[in-house]
């Protein structure tokens, strides 16, 4: 009689990790022109883009880089809708409307980082808004991404204490997601998070703002350090601006802080962002040229620097990582190249190594 046995073999990691990155949905505003129509609502445009994402094929996740809700300013042409309304539309189109699945057939998760518009809606702005504060979108992002034991409400949420900071390791690649920009609060969290990760593990960072952060997003260095119509700082980031007293000042000191952090963590080698929206693949080296950060700027369906005037340039990014070689390929997916015959086509592409610098 033969004795049988079962040999336990550890499951091999997937050979590739594949994801979509998009940003700046800006629910609450309109596009001048889209598919033969004028003054087209953001929900129509975003819903069309989600349909294109659903056609891409197996995805490990979809990442949204913030500003899903436009700032609810009371403009000369009328008030932009409250963040609560924008979140409801985003929820229908992205949370419920994304049907992309992983290679294993499960629902591909949606990862979101807050942008400056979500935060301004929650903490206030130097121009009139209606309502003055609406924390709904930021609270919903926080609860979905952070999964706290007791979900926050618009009454209990505190931006200073309740930042959206989280990470996921997929296929041996560590993905980190931070609110707006990697300021001192985010970097302190990252220091702890990266202690759990081997220094040879590639780390990919998602934020709303580009590495060259904007002065206006920092905390007001003047007077009572508040949000006011004279200084026009937005108080989204922890640091008071060190480079000057106006929003036209550079951000060299703040960028150097980020650069020094990245120089200590050389396995953080890729950075995805929105905010200033067009498709661009570039390397950020920092003010002192201490690092080489492979950086990927993505288009917006509503506020693209190029696509706002030329809808055939509307795009999102599709990224594939070879988990054995650690090569990352990012491709521009042109989802509206022929507005009258919508179909996915491909634009620029870049391949970089995620290996430690």
Legacy VTK file of the C-alpha trace (Angstrom):
# vtk DataFile Version 3.0
C-alpha trace
ASCII
DATASET POLYDATA
POINTS 357 float
0.000 0.000 0.000
1.403 3.314 -1.019
1.262 6.202 1.428
0.297 9.462 -0.229
1.275 12.935 0.908
0.507 16.495 -0.089
3.400 18.857 -0.680
2.500 22.384 0.345
3.824 24.899 -2.168
3.653 28.627 -1.544
1.650 30.443 -4.176
3.878 32.316 -6.586
3.331 36.078 -6.730
1.564 37.355 -9.828
3.921 38.133 -12.698
2.333 41.538 -13.272
0.438 44.190 -11.341
-1.817 46.321 -13.523
-3.751 49.438 -12.546
-5.470 52.542 -13.915
-4.691 56.026 -12.630
-6.947 59.035 -13.163
-7.551 62.258 -11.271
-9.519 65.501 -11.006
-13.047 64.366 -11.851
-14.358 67.768 -10.652
-18.025 66.960 -10.233
-19.973 70.199 -10.059
-18.631 71.937 -13.182
-19.140 71.549 -16.936
-16.978 70.965 -20.006
-17.344 73.507 -22.828
-17.734 70.705 -25.389
-18.047 66.910 -25.348
-19.234 64.523 -28.058
-21.236 67.055 -30.021
-22.765 68.829 -27.038
-21.914 72.109 -25.320
-21.742 72.901 -21.591
-21.670 69.223 -20.604
-22.030 68.249 -16.942
-19.142 66.475 -15.205
-21.285 63.433 -14.492
-21.846 62.815 -18.213
-18.120 63.071 -18.963
-16.943 60.988 -16.011
-19.529 58.305 -16.653
-18.212 57.985 -20.205
-14.644 57.667 -18.934
-15.641 54.994 -16.415
-17.186 53.006 -19.269
-13.820 53.168 -21.034
-11.967 52.028 -17.897
-14.329 49.067 -17.653
-13.171 47.964 -21.116
-9.471 47.868 -20.238
-9.458 44.298 -18.945
-8.113 42.748 -15.741
-6.950 45.366 -13.217
-5.543 44.978 -9.734
-6.966 48.366 -8.761
-8.096 51.778 -9.988
-6.554 54.841 -8.301
-8.241 58.249 -8.246
-5.931 61.166 -7.462
-8.358 63.592 -5.822
-10.483 66.635 -6.618
-13.389 64.353 -7.326
-15.590 67.215 -6.052
-15.046 70.734 -7.275
-14.710 73.456 -4.654
-18.226 74.704 -3.937
-17.461 78.367 -4.628
-20.219 80.947 -4.923
-19.210 82.348 -8.317
-20.590 85.225 -10.387
-22.425 82.710 -12.577
-23.894 80.891 -9.578
-22.898 78.568 -6.769
-21.127 75.307 -7.599
-22.970 72.369 -6.086
-22.157 71.241 -2.513
-19.578 68.518 -1.942
-22.350 66.195 -0.739
-24.004 66.318 -4.167
-20.685 65.791 -5.942
-19.876 62.801 -3.732
-23.274 61.221 -4.498
-22.565 61.510 -8.227
-19.012 60.187 -7.865
-20.314 57.288 -5.774
-22.810 56.306 -8.479
-20.301 56.543 -11.312
-17.072 55.245 -9.749
-17.841 53.301 -6.566
-20.908 51.607 -8.060
-20.159 52.030 -11.778
-16.669 50.554 -12.008
-17.040 46.904 -13.017
-13.385 46.136 -13.784
-12.198 42.891 -12.205
-8.877 41.380 -11.232
-7.351 38.464 -13.137
-8.959 36.224 -10.504
-12.417 37.623 -11.227
-12.959 39.678 -8.059
-13.976 43.325 -8.080
-10.974 45.600 -8.647
-10.715 47.946 -5.640
-10.915 51.718 -6.000
-8.251 53.659 -4.085
-8.772 57.400 -3.566
-6.590 60.212 -2.257
-8.139 63.586 -1.339
-7.257 66.640 -3.389
-7.084 70.290 -2.449
-10.746 70.835 -3.391
-11.972 68.130 -0.983
-9.907 69.624 1.815
-10.936 73.224 1.090
-14.575 72.163 1.104
-13.959 70.655 4.542
-11.871 73.392 6.187
-13.080 76.520 4.373
-11.689 78.777 1.679
-10.769 82.443 1.336
-13.536 83.017 -1.227
-17.249 82.608 -0.413
-18.572 79.055 -0.596
-22.103 77.719 -0.289
-22.270 76.102 2.215
-19.247 77.610 3.970
-18.056 74.090 4.860
-19.116 70.666 3.574
-17.000 67.760 4.838
-19.045 65.062 3.101
-16.631 64.053 0.329
-13.581 64.048 2.613
-15.421 62.064 5.290
-16.586 59.495 2.741
-13.047 59.088 1.383
-11.677 58.754 4.924
-14.191 56.104 5.957
-13.769 54.060 2.776
-9.983 54.157 2.628
-9.147 54.086 6.355
-12.017 51.827 7.558
-11.988 53.170 11.136
-13.732 51.054 13.817
-16.186 53.885 14.294
-16.816 55.739 11.016
-16.427 59.490 11.090
-19.334 61.819 10.449
-19.313 65.377 9.160
-19.664 66.424 12.824
-16.837 64.276 14.239
-14.308 64.525 11.417
-11.207 66.627 12.235
-8.836 67.252 9.319
-5.849 67.902 11.584
-6.224 64.480 13.208
-7.979 62.423 10.528
-5.689 62.326 7.502
-6.184 59.809 4.696
-2.895 57.844 4.787
-2.836 54.162 3.842
-0.899 51.522 1.932
-1.335 48.173 0.181
1.243 45.624 -0.940
0.254 43.847 -4.156
2.465 41.379 -5.978
5.453 42.396 -3.874
5.049 46.104 -4.762
4.185 48.537 -1.951
1.675 51.251 -2.887
1.211 54.261 -0.582
-1.544 56.882 -0.731
-1.362 60.301 0.956
-3.593 63.344 1.319
-2.749 66.174 -1.123
1.093 66.056 -0.824
3.726 64.279 1.323
3.978 66.985 3.997
5.510 66.466 7.453
2.416 64.646 8.742
2.415 62.262 5.791
6.175 61.728 5.996
5.966 60.847 9.695
3.323 58.249 8.866
5.426 57.003 5.944
8.462 56.555 8.198
6.453 54.092 10.286
4.776 52.449 7.308
8.048 51.840 5.471
9.588 50.162 8.518
7.323 47.203 7.690
8.710 47.010 4.144
12.007 45.489 3.081
14.329 48.152 1.698
14.524 46.233 -1.580
10.732 46.360 -2.062
9.683 48.938 -4.684
7.408 51.660 -3.316
4.991 53.650 -5.496
3.493 56.859 -4.094
0.143 58.430 -5.021
-0.648 62.041 -4.122
-2.781 64.821 -5.553
-0.096 67.499 -5.875
3.066 67.284 -7.932
6.426 67.009 -6.085
6.987 70.730 -6.731
4.306 71.704 -4.251
2.388 74.969 -4.605
2.960 77.712 -2.035
-0.772 78.435 -1.697
-1.457 74.937 -0.353
0.771 75.416 2.707
-0.314 76.977 5.982
-0.351 80.764 6.098
2.952 82.024 7.583
1.458 85.434 8.395
-0.413 86.868 11.385
-2.823 84.387 12.915
-1.953 81.756 10.270
-5.593 81.636 9.211
-7.412 81.379 5.874
-8.213 84.892 4.680
-8.827 86.787 1.454
-5.739 88.983 1.869
-3.067 86.284 2.226
-4.985 83.647 0.181
-3.197 80.645 1.683
-5.382 77.522 1.787
-3.952 75.791 4.905
-4.075 72.307 3.410
-0.568 71.190 4.422
0.936 70.983 7.900
3.911 73.290 7.425
3.755 77.062 7.479
5.405 78.211 4.279
9.093 78.883 4.955
10.068 80.455 1.621
8.170 83.717 1.810
4.992 85.432 2.906
2.929 85.285 -0.300
1.408 82.540 -2.424
3.794 83.575 -5.208
6.801 82.445 -3.150
8.798 79.377 -4.185
8.638 76.134 -2.182
12.319 75.230 -2.168
12.577 74.572 1.574
9.533 72.322 1.535
10.744 70.437 -1.525
14.128 69.939 0.144
12.386 68.324 3.125
10.664 65.891 0.753
13.892 65.342 -1.172
15.832 64.457 2.003
13.099 62.025 3.029
13.211 60.302 -0.359
17.017 60.188 -0.272
16.713 58.135 2.940
14.107 55.844 1.362
15.545 55.077 -2.059
13.091 52.282 -2.734
10.387 54.950 -3.207
10.950 55.304 -6.935
7.639 56.278 -8.589
5.196 59.123 -7.916
1.727 59.540 -9.503
-0.180 62.832 -9.258
-2.906 65.049 -10.694
-3.645 68.715 -9.823
-1.936 70.310 -12.874
-3.493 68.117 -15.481
-1.955 66.805 -18.663
-0.308 63.518 -19.546
3.399 63.744 -18.763
6.139 61.268 -17.851
9.123 62.959 -16.222
11.794 62.604 -13.539
11.866 64.864 -10.474
15.335 65.279 -8.983
14.657 67.686 -6.117
16.216 71.136 -5.598
19.595 69.624 -4.688
19.425 66.813 -7.286
19.669 64.096 -4.621
17.033 61.769 -6.074
15.559 60.482 -9.310
11.824 60.115 -8.856
9.968 58.672 -11.855
6.891 60.890 -11.934
3.611 60.524 -13.816
1.216 63.442 -14.220
-2.281 62.517 -15.390
-4.972 64.326 -17.357
-8.347 65.474 -15.988
-11.653 64.721 -17.733
-12.823 68.260 -16.862
-9.804 70.555 -16.388
-7.091 69.115 -18.594
-4.508 71.705 -19.622
-4.679 70.317 -23.177
-7.835 68.193 -23.245
-10.103 70.955 -21.928
-9.860 72.535 -25.380
-9.217 69.348 -27.375
-11.449 66.495 -26.276
-9.579 64.030 -28.499
-6.676 64.289 -26.014
-8.725 63.108 -23.015
-6.781 60.347 -21.286
-6.104 58.281 -18.220
-3.055 56.123 -17.525
-2.704 52.337 -17.550
0.307 51.040 -15.639
1.806 47.550 -15.633
4.564 46.375 -13.304
6.600 43.247 -13.957
6.952 41.872 -10.435
10.120 39.909 -11.311
12.110 42.595 -13.122
10.426 45.558 -11.351
9.965 47.335 -14.673
7.032 49.774 -14.706
5.355 50.667 -18.010
2.858 53.541 -18.024
0.732 54.136 -21.118
-1.514 57.044 -22.026
-4.982 55.692 -22.771
-6.818 58.034 -25.149
-10.426 57.206 -24.412
-12.100 59.833 -26.624
-9.792 60.095 -29.640
-12.808 59.878 -31.955
-15.694 61.535 -30.071
-18.301 60.234 -32.493
-16.998 56.643 -32.361
-15.740 56.211 -28.799
-13.082 53.539 -28.456
-9.856 53.110 -26.525
-6.600 53.943 -28.306
-3.063 54.484 -27.084
-0.785 57.497 -26.935
2.607 57.912 -25.283
4.263 55.213 -23.183
7.268 55.043 -20.882
9.064 52.156 -19.160
11.227 52.768 -16.072
12.852 50.594 -13.433
11.423 50.605 -9.910
14.599 49.108 -8.506
16.197 50.949 -5.603
18.161 54.021 -6.681
LINES 1 358
357 0 1 2 3 4 5 6 7 8 9 10 11 12 13 14 15 16 17 18 19 20 21 22 23 24 25 26 27 28 29 30 31 32 33 34 35 36 37 38 39 40 41 42 43 44 45 46 47 48 49 50 51 52 53 54 55 56 57 58 59 60 61 62 63 64 65 66 67 68 69 70 71 72 73 74 75 76 77 78 79 80 81 82 83 84 85 86 87 88 89 90 91 92 93 94 95 96 97 98 99 100 101 102 103 104 105 106 107 108 109 110 111 112 113 114 115 116 117 118 119 120 121 122 123 124 125 126 127 128 129 130 131 132 133 134 135 136 137 138 139 140 141 142 143 144 145 146 147 148 149 150 151 152 153 154 155 156 157 158 159 160 161 162 163 164 165 166 167 168 169 170 171 172 173 174 175 176 177 178 179 180 181 182 183 184 185 186 187 188 189 190 191 192 193 194 195 196 197 198 199 200 201 202 203 204 205 206 207 208 209 210 211 212 213 214 215 216 217 218 219 220 221 222 223 224 225 226 227 228 229 230 231 232 233 234 235 236 237 238 239 240 241 242 243 244 245 246 247 248 249 250 251 252 253 254 255 256 257 258 259 260 261 262 263 264 265 266 267 268 269 270 271 272 273 274 275 276 277 278 279 280 281 282 283 284 285 286 287 288 289 290 291 292 293 294 295 296 297 298 299 300 301 302 303 304 305 306 307 308 309 310 311 312 313 314 315 316 317 318 319 320 321 322 323 324 325 326 327 328 329 330 331 332 333 334 335 336 337 338 339 340 341 342 343 344 345 346 347 348 349 350 351 352 353 354 355 356
